[in-house]
Amino acid sequence: MTDITQRAIQAENTLRKRDLARMKWIAGGLLAGAGVLYIVGRVYAWGYLAAFAEAAMIGALADWFAVVALFRHPLGIPVPHTAIVTRNKRSIANSLADFVVVQFLSAEVIGQRLKRFDAARHLSLWLPENRSKVAAYLGRAICYSIKALDDRRINDFIVHAARNKLQAVDLSGFMASGLELITRNQRHHKILHGGMNRFADYLEHPDNTENIAAFIKGWSDSAWIQSMIEPFVPTIRAAVITRLRAAADDETNGLYREFDEQVRNYVARLRQEPELQEWVSQQKNTWLNHPEFGIQIESLWGQLRDWVVLDLSHSESVINGKLVNLLAELEQYLASNEEIRSWLNDQIQTALIQAANANKGLAGDLIREEFGRWDDHYMVGQLELYLGRDLQYIRINGTLVGGLFGLLIYGLTRLVEGV
């Protein structure tokens, strides 16, 4: 409980104590006033006044006894059937716990209440004016969470978790599945097509002329042969470029078939060859156990964390904009789609009923344990604090109503005697 909440409760209890004391003075004052009126009535032989005051005192004292008997023994005398609350503390705790569990936490009560409430419709009506606020709250929650995760222990945990997860991965099977996915519908041909065209672009680029000429002439160590080849270098270069581009555009040639065969063979080896699988696993473990792996994971996590915090600090936050858009989409779906609203209401109802079923026993136990922990004096004080003000009205009403009935009885008595 926060300090603000604690201070608010203390302030409210102070007001309750003040009101209770005031009502006790009023009730006591009426009793004292009835006593004075009774004396005056008897002294001056004012029968109606004396009858009213006498009945008022009886009513006031009877109701005072009843109110006090709820919490303690009147005047400290252990009259039977008094101090009802303290004598029946365990029974009251059990009854209150059962009442709360049955009347407020049962699946039937929650289900009926939620059906009447229609949470999805209320949410769709509430979101338009509060979308930005909700997005801002979510953004602050994300930012706080990200900052809280900026900790060496968290970094070590992420590295450790990433290493464990990757160590459990069958990299050979993963690579085979990836290659099979790439080769589906001949999509891997784009790789060969792009590679040959990029190589042709490299050969064609003017900046690479000298390197290509040197490479071609380097086929022989003889200076005389190199001098003989040099005039034909541009022709050879152009022919190679032409053949490369033609081969890239013709998927029926042997190069593509050879590429297909090599990929299929490698996939089969990855799935069936234990030596290759072991080699791949060793390479994976070597990389995972290398210090650079942890450094890279920490770097990636740090960059992501810093970007999120920086983005959320800007007025034109990308993340906040995405949150607003998502809430707008949710609002539109809820407003226009009855099935979505019904689904959301079903999910809310199911979640709350499950939570209630899982925790209603705990709620009952909490009430019983809390009542059992209170001593009699504290429990009486708390109940009087919250109920005592209204109970004093019983004393006030008893005084006034008793006096009126006494007046009525006295009047009827005089009427009968006169007859």
N, C-alpha and C positions, 0 to 999 in steps of 0.2 A: 504494500500500500504506500502510495507516494505521500510526501509531506503535505502537499496541497490537499489531498483527499482527507488525510488525518485531521488537518486543521478545520476543514469544512465540517467533518463529523463532530468534532469537539464544539464548534460554534453552534451547530444545530442542537446538540445535547444541552448546551448552556441555555438556549432558548426554551427547550422542553422543560428543564428544571425550573426555569422562571415561571413558565405557564402553569406547571403543576403546583408550585408553591402558591401562586395567585389563586388558583381554583380551590385549593384547600382552605385558604383564608376566607374565600367567599362562602364555601359550604359551612365552615365553622362559624362564620359571622351570622349566617342565617339561623343556625342552631341557637347561638347566643341571643339573637334578636327574638326568636320564638320564646326563649326563656324569659326575657324581659317582658314581652307582651303577656305571657301567662301570669307573671307576678302582678302586672298592672290590672289585668282582667279580674284576678282574684281579689285584689285590694278594693277595686271600685265596683265589684260585683257585676262586671260586664260579661255576662255569660257567653255570649257569642264569641267575644274576643278570647276569653279563657279557653273555650272549647277548641277554637281554631289553633291557638298557640300550643295547647296540650297535645293535640293530634299531630301538629307539625313537629314537635319535639320527638314524639314517638316514631314518626316516619323517618326523621333525620337520624335518630340513634339506631333504628333498625337497619337502615341502609348503610350507615357507617359501619355497623357490625358486619354486614354482608360484604362490603368492599374490603374491609380489613381482613376478614376471614379468608378471602381468596389467597392472601400472601403470607399472613402470619397469625399467631394467636392474639386475639384482642386483649389488650392490657397485659399481655404476657401470660394469660390464663389458658392452659391447654384444654379448652373446650372441645368436646368431640366434633369432628367434621369441620375443623378450622385449619388454617395453614394448608389449604387444599393444594396449592401449586407446589410447595416444597415437599409435601408428603407424596405427591404423585409425579415427581420430576421424571422418573424413568418412563412411566406410562405416557406422560405428555410427550416426551421425546420420541417414543416409538410411534405414537399416534400421529404426531406432526410429520415424522419421516415417511410413514406410510401414506399420509394424506398428500404430501408433495409428490411422492413417486407415482401414486396412482392417478391423482387428479391433474398433474401437470406434465409428467414425463412418460406417460403411456403412449404407445404407438398410435392408438385410436385418437387420442386428444391432439397430438402433434399433427397427424395426418389431416384431421378435420379442420384444424386451425389453418394449416398451410393451404388447403384447398380453398378456403374462404379468402385467404389473404392474396393469393395469386402473385407470388413474389416476382415472377418474370415480368408481369405487366407493370408493376410498381417500379421495377428497375428500368424498364424502357421509358417510363415517364420521368424518372429521376435523372437519367443519364444526360439528356440534352443540355441542361443548365449546369451540370456538374462534371462534364466530361474532362475539361481542362484540369479541374481540381484533382480528380481521380488520377489522371495521368501524372500530375505533379507529385502526388503522394507516392505513386508507384515508382516514379523516377528517384525520389528521395530515398525510398526503401532500397532500391537497387544500388544507389550510390553509397548508402551506409553499409550495405552488405559487402560491396566490393572493397571499400576501405577497411572494413573489419577483417577481410581476408588477406590484407597486406601484412603478412606475418611470416617469419622464418619457418615456424612450425607448419603453417599451411603450405608454404612452398615445398618443404620437404615431403609433406604428405602427398601433394600433387605429383611430384616427381616419382615418389615411391609407388603410388597408385598407377601412374602411366606405365612405369617399367613392369609392374606385375601384370597389368592387363595385356601389354604387348608381348610379354614372355609367354603368356597363355595362348597367343594367337598362332595358328598353324600357318606360318608364312608361305610355305610351299603350296598348300591348298588355296590360300588366298590369292597368290600369284597366278595359279592355274585358273581359278575362277575368273580373275580379272582378265586374263588373256582370252578365255573363252567368250567373255562378254564383249571384248573389243573385236574379236573376229566374227561375231554374229552379224549376219547380213553384209559381210565383207568390209566392215568398217575399218579394219586394220589396213586395207589397201590405201586409205587416205594417208596413213603414216608413210608408206613407201613412196606414194605419189608426191607428197610434200617434200620428203627427203631428197628425192631425185631432182625435183625442181629447185630446191634450195641449193643443191650442189651445182646445178647448171647456172643458177644466178651467180654463184661464187666464181665459176669459170668465166662467166661473161663480163664480170665487173672489171673496168679498166685498171683499177688499183691493184689487181692481182695478176696483171700480164707478166711482169718480170718473174714472179714466183712460179707461174705455170710454165713459162718458157724454160726456166732453170730445171724444173722437175722433168719436163719432156727430154731435154738434152742430157739430163742426168742418167738416162737409161744406159748410156755408154760412158766409159772413162776415157775413151779416145777423143782427143781434141779434133782430129780430122773428121771423125764420124759426127761429132757435135756440130762442126761447121757445116756438114752436109745436111744435117737435120734442121738446122736453124731456119732456113727459108720455108720449110714446111710446117713450122710450129703453128702459125695462124690457121692453116688449113686443118691440121690435126685438132686444134682447139675448137674450131667451129664445128667439125664433124662430131666430136665428142658431145658438145652442147646439143647439137641436133638430135643425136641418137638418144641422149638422156631424156630430152623432152618428149620425143616420140615414144620411148619405152614407158615413160610416166603416164602418157595418155592412152596406152594400149594395154588393158588389163588381161588380154588373152595371151600375152607373150610369156615365155618361159620364166622370166624373172619373177613375175607375180606368183606363178605356180610354185616356183622354188621357195619363195617367201612363205606361201601358205604351208608348204610341207615342213619347213623349218619350225614354224610356229606350232603346228600340230604335234610335231615330234617333241618339242620342248614342253608342251603342256602334258603330254603322256609321261615324259620323264619326271616332271614335277609330281605327278600323281603316283607313279609306280616305282621310281628308282630310289631306293633307300639312301644310296650314297649321295645323290644330289640333294635329297631332302635334309640329310644330316649336315651337308655343307651349308645350305641356306640357313638352317637353324643356328649353326655356329656363327655365321656372319651376323645374324640378327642379334644373338646374345653378346657378341663382341661389341657391336654398336651400342646396345642397351647398357652395357656395363662400363662403357667409356665415359669419363667425366664430362665430355662435351655434350653427351645426351642430356644430363641434368641441367647443364648451363643453357642449352637450347630450349628445353621445356620451361625453365624459369623465365627465360627471356620472352618467349611467346606469351606466357601467362602474364608477365609484367606489362608487356605492350598492350595486351587486351584490357587489363585492369586500368592502366593509365588512360587508354583511349575512352573507356566507358566513363570514368570520372571526369575527364576533360570535356567530353561531349555533353554530359548532363549539367555541367557548369555554365554552358552557353545558353543564351536565350533562344537561339535557333537550333536547339538540340535535335539531332537526327533520331535518337532513341525516343525522346519525348514526342516527337512528331509521329513516329511509328505507333507509339502507345495511344495517342489521340486518334489516329486513323483506325486502329484496331477497335477502340471503344466506339467509334462512329459506326463501324461495320456491325458491331454487336448490337448497337442501338437500332440500326435499320433492320437487322434480322429479327430482333425481338418485336419491333413495331409491325412488321409486315408478314411474319411467318408464324402462324399459329402452332405448327408442329414443333418449331424451335422453342417457343414459349412453354408448350406442354412438356417437351423433353427436359428443359431447364427446371421446371417446377418438380418433375419427377425426380431429378437428380438431387435437388435441394431436400425434398421430402425424404428420399431414401437415406441421404447422408445424415440428416438430423435424427431420423428415427433410429438408425444404427448407432449414432453417437449417444442418443438417450438410452437405448437398450444396454449399451456397453457401460454407461456411467451412472445409470439411475441407482444402482446398488451402492455406488460410492457416495452419491448425494445423500442417500438415506443414512449410510454409516457416518457421514460427516455430521449430519444433524444430531444423531445419537451421541457421537463422541463429544461434540461441542457442548451439548447439554450436560453430559456426564462430567465434563471438565469444570463446569461452572459450580462454585459453591453456592449454598442457598442464599446467602446475603447478596451476592453479585447478581444471581438470576432474578431475585425479587426486585432488586434495584433497576435492572434493565427493563423488566416487564412494567414496573410502575412508571418508569420514564416514558415509555411508549404508549401505555394504556391508561395511566393514572389520571391524566387530564380529563379524558372522557368519563372515567369511572366517577369522578367528582360530580359530574352532572347527575349521576344517580342519586347522590346525597342531596343535591339541590332540589331535584325533582321530588325526591321522597319528602323533603321538608314542605314544599309548596303543595303537592298533591295530598299529602297526609293532612295538612291543615285544612284544605278544602273539603276533604271527606269528613274530617272532624266537625267542621262547620255544618255540613249537610246532615250528619247524624244528629247533632245537637238541635238543629232546626226541626228535623222530623220528630225528635223526641218531644220538643215543646209543643209541636202541633198535635201529637197524639195526646199529650197530657191535657192540652186545652180542650180537646174533644171529650 
